[in-house]
Amino acid sequence: MARIVVAGAGAIGASIAYHLVLAGAGEVVLCDRAQVGSGSTGKAMGGVRQQFSTAPEVRLAQASIRFFEDLGSPFFEQVGYVFLASSAEGLAELEERRAFQEGLGVPVTRVDPGAIEGLEVGDVVGAVACWEDGVADAARVTRELVRRATERGVELAEGVNAVGLEFDVLVVACGPWSADLGRTLGVELPIRPLCRQLVDTVPVGGLALDLPMIVEAETGFHFRPVDGALRLAMAEPTLRWGFEERVDDELVSDWLRRLARRYPLAAGAEVARAWAGLYDMTPDAHPIIGWAREGVYAACGFSGHGFMQSPAVGRAAAQEILDGASEFDLTPYRLERFVEGAVFPEKLVL
Ligand SMILES: Cc1cc2nc3c(=O)[nH]c(=O)nc-3n(C[C@H](O)[C@H](O)[C@H](O)COP(=O)(O)OP(=O)(O)OC[C@H]3O[C@@H](n4cnc5c(N)ncnc54)[C@H](O)[C@@H]3O)c2cc1C
């Protein structure tokens, strides 16, 4: 019986281990040099959306949404994702994307942003929403998957580095650290860490319980409800490449001003917590999924949106590792695509 070692117990590794054992794999070891969910997964916004700009990204998220629905509350709250446009060009782009997503079967509709309680929409010229999307606690979902996996026989090894372990198959699911592990195996994985930060406010009185994730299309500023408070994020004006995880206080102040404008109920809300984590970026913001060499399977480079794709990735990767093929088409995500010089086609990296 093959010994499968899954390196990295984040959302991706946990899902692969779970789906491997579910599909009947014999010996599966899920190892993490730290703890379950202690990498990017534990730092995530927890957004789960199917609204992307390219079909490969839409499809992974689409194939994952039922899993989240089945998990349900308190793991997943299906509050929806609303994109607001404040310019004619922004609205045209939203409209184009809406039609494209609808063509792929994602139920994205035009909505009246004025109907969202508490939202300041004086500058908004139009909005779209997908009410199947929502928010989750990424670390909590991951711990639940690990619980289910170990219950079925997966061996969990926390505090164990994958380097030097014996394996028949090694799955590289180390998020931003995947390139390092790859190198020890003679595999070049084009993944660069990018520092991103999040802010949680203190609880906001009167916050609507069903407030969706709100995304400003033009600025990328977005916020979601979390336990009566708000979690804020935004694409940063200057990209911070590297492994340093640091909170930039100027960005925090800027985001609080933006929040006060867009959601006046939260004006003056204090910061409860701010933290930074790492996106594992590939050159085209699509993940790398598939055999990197004999016995080494890559599942990394999720470029800031891997949690929401983890159910579909876990299932497809497990099928491919065990059966040689998966019912989900993984060809867009192969490592080989970079040999031809990939550009940056996924534009909706929030
Ligand atoms: C600020 C921020 C916001 C985000 N928001 C969202 C969001 O809204 N929605 C979404 O879907 N995604 C979001 N993401 C991205 C998401 O967190 C990741 O894509 C997702 O968690 C995938 O995790 P992973 O399992 O690939 O990696 P990780 O969670 O980073 O796990 C990798 C694990 O590998 C372990 N490891 C490293 N090296 C070794 C080794 N040699 N041996 C053994 N173990 C090792 C680490 O300890 C770590 O636990 C966000 C990320 C950040 C940083």
The ligand as an SDF file (V2000), in Angstrom:
LIG
                    3D

 53 58  0  0  0  0  0  0  0  0999 V2000
   -4.5950   38.1790    4.4230 C   0  0  0  0  0  0  0  0  0  0  0  0
   -5.1310   37.0100    3.6380 C   0  0  0  0  0  0  0  0  0  0  0  0
   -6.4660   36.9980    3.2340 C   0  0  0  0  0  0  0  0  0  0  0  0
   -6.9610   35.9190    2.5100 C   0  0  0  0  0  0  0  0  0  0  0  0
   -8.2950   35.8950    2.1690 N   0  0  0  0  0  0  0  0  0  0  0  0
   -8.7990   34.8260    1.5240 C   0  0  0  0  0  0  0  0  0  0  0  0
  -10.1870   34.7320    1.2490 C   0  0  0  0  0  0  0  0  0  0  0  0
  -10.9780   35.6310    1.5630 O   0  0  0  0  0  0  0  0  0  0  0  0
  -10.6370   33.6210    0.6080 N   0  0  0  0  0  0  0  0  0  0  0  0
   -9.8000   32.6140    0.2200 C   0  0  0  0  0  0  0  0  0  0  0  0
  -10.2610   31.6360   -0.3700 O   0  0  0  0  0  0  0  0  0  0  0  0
   -8.4880   32.6810    0.4700 N   0  0  0  0  0  0  0  0  0  0  0  0
   -7.9710   33.7480    1.1140 C   0  0  0  0  0  0  0  0  0  0  0  0
   -6.6250   33.8090    1.3750 N   0  0  0  0  0  0  0  0  0  0  0  0
   -5.7440   32.7520    0.8300 C   0  0  0  0  0  0  0  0  0  0  0  0
   -5.8690   31.5170    1.6260 C   0  0  0  0  0  0  0  0  0  0  0  0
   -5.5860   31.7810    2.9770 O   0  0  0  0  0  0  0  0  0  0  0  0
   -4.9240   30.4210    1.0750 C   0  0  0  0  0  0  0  0  0  0  0  0
   -4.9680   30.3740   -0.3190 O   0  0  0  0  0  0  0  0  0  0  0  0
   -5.4150   29.0940    1.6150 C   0  0  0  0  0  0  0  0  0  0  0  0
   -5.5170   29.1580    3.0130 O   0  0  0  0  0  0  0  0  0  0  0  0
   -4.5760   27.9460    1.1310 C   0  0  0  0  0  0  0  0  0  0  0  0
   -3.7780   27.4820    2.1110 O   0  0  0  0  0  0  0  0  0  0  0  0
   -2.7000   26.3580    1.9050 P   0  0  0  0  0  0  0  0  0  0  0  0
   -3.1570   25.1400    2.6000 O   0  0  0  0  0  0  0  0  0  0  0  0
   -2.2900   26.2420    0.4880 O   0  0  0  0  0  0  0  0  0  0  0  0
   -1.4610   27.0350    2.6530 O   0  0  0  0  0  0  0  0  0  0  0  0
   -1.2420   27.4120    4.1750 P   0  0  0  0  0  0  0  0  0  0  0  0
   -2.4920   27.6550    4.9190 O   0  0  0  0  0  0  0  0  0  0  0  0
   -0.2220   28.4940    4.1830 O   0  0  0  0  0  0  0  0  0  0  0  0
   -0.6220   26.0840    4.7700 O   0  0  0  0  0  0  0  0  0  0  0  0
    0.6720   25.6720    4.4710 C   0  0  0  0  0  0  0  0  0  0  0  0
    1.2000   24.9050    5.6560 C   0  0  0  0  0  0  0  0  0  0  0  0
    2.4170   24.2850    5.2830 O   0  0  0  0  0  0  0  0  0  0  0  0
    3.2320   24.2000    6.4210 C   0  0  0  0  0  0  0  0  0  0  0  0
    4.6100   23.9550    5.9640 N   0  0  0  0  0  0  0  0  0  0  0  0
    5.4550   24.8030    5.3310 C   0  0  0  0  0  0  0  0  0  0  0  0
    6.5920   24.1870    5.0200 N   0  0  0  0  0  0  0  0  0  0  0  0
    6.4930   22.9070    5.4700 C   0  0  0  0  0  0  0  0  0  0  0  0
    7.3320   21.7760    5.4350 C   0  0  0  0  0  0  0  0  0  0  0  0
    8.5510   21.8270    4.8890 N   0  0  0  0  0  0  0  0  0  0  0  0
    6.9020   20.6210    5.9980 N   0  0  0  0  0  0  0  0  0  0  0  0
    5.6730   20.5510    6.5860 C   0  0  0  0  0  0  0  0  0  0  0  0
    4.8310   21.5960    6.6340 N   0  0  0  0  0  0  0  0  0  0  0  0
    5.2300   22.7530    6.0770 C   0  0  0  0  0  0  0  0  0  0  0  0
    3.0080   25.5230    7.1310 C   0  0  0  0  0  0  0  0  0  0  0  0
    3.3250   25.4220    8.4980 O   0  0  0  0  0  0  0  0  0  0  0  0
    1.5260   25.7540    6.8760 C   0  0  0  0  0  0  0  0  0  0  0  0
    0.7080   25.3570    7.9610 O   0  0  0  0  0  0  0  0  0  0  0  0
   -6.1040   34.8460    2.1360 C   0  0  0  0  0  0  0  0  0  0  0  0
   -4.7750   34.8470    2.5620 C   0  0  0  0  0  0  0  0  0  0  0  0
   -4.2970   35.9150    3.3110 C   0  0  0  0  0  0  0  0  0  0  0  0
   -2.8660   35.8990    3.7520 C   0  0  0  0  0  0  0  0  0  0  0  0
  1  2  1  0
  2  3  1  0
  2 52  2  0
  3  4  2  0
  4  5  1  0
  4 50  1  0
  5  6  2  0
  6  7  1  0
  6 13  1  0
  7  8  2  0
  7  9  1  0
  9 10  1  0
 10 11  2  0
 10 12  1  0
 12 13  2  0
 13 14  1  0
 14 15  1  0
 14 50  1  0
 15 16  1  0
 16 17  1  0
 16 18  1  0
 18 19  1  0
 18 20  1  0
 20 21  1  0
 20 22  1  0
 22 23  1  0
 23 24  1  0
 24 25  2  0
 24 26  1  0
 24 27  1  0
 27 28  1  0
 28 29  2  0
 28 30  1  0
 28 31  1  0
 31 32  1  0
 32 33  1  0
 33 34  1  0
 33 48  1  0
 34 35  1  0
 35 36  1  0
 35 46  1  0
 36 37  1  0
 36 45  1  0
 37 38  2  0
 38 39  1  0
 39 40  1  0
 39 45  2  0
 40 41  1  0
 40 42  2  0
 42 43  1  0
 43 44  2  0
 44 45  1  0
 46 47  1  0
 46 48  1  0
 48 49  1  0
 50 51  2  0
 51 52  1  0
 52 53  1  0
M  END
$$$$
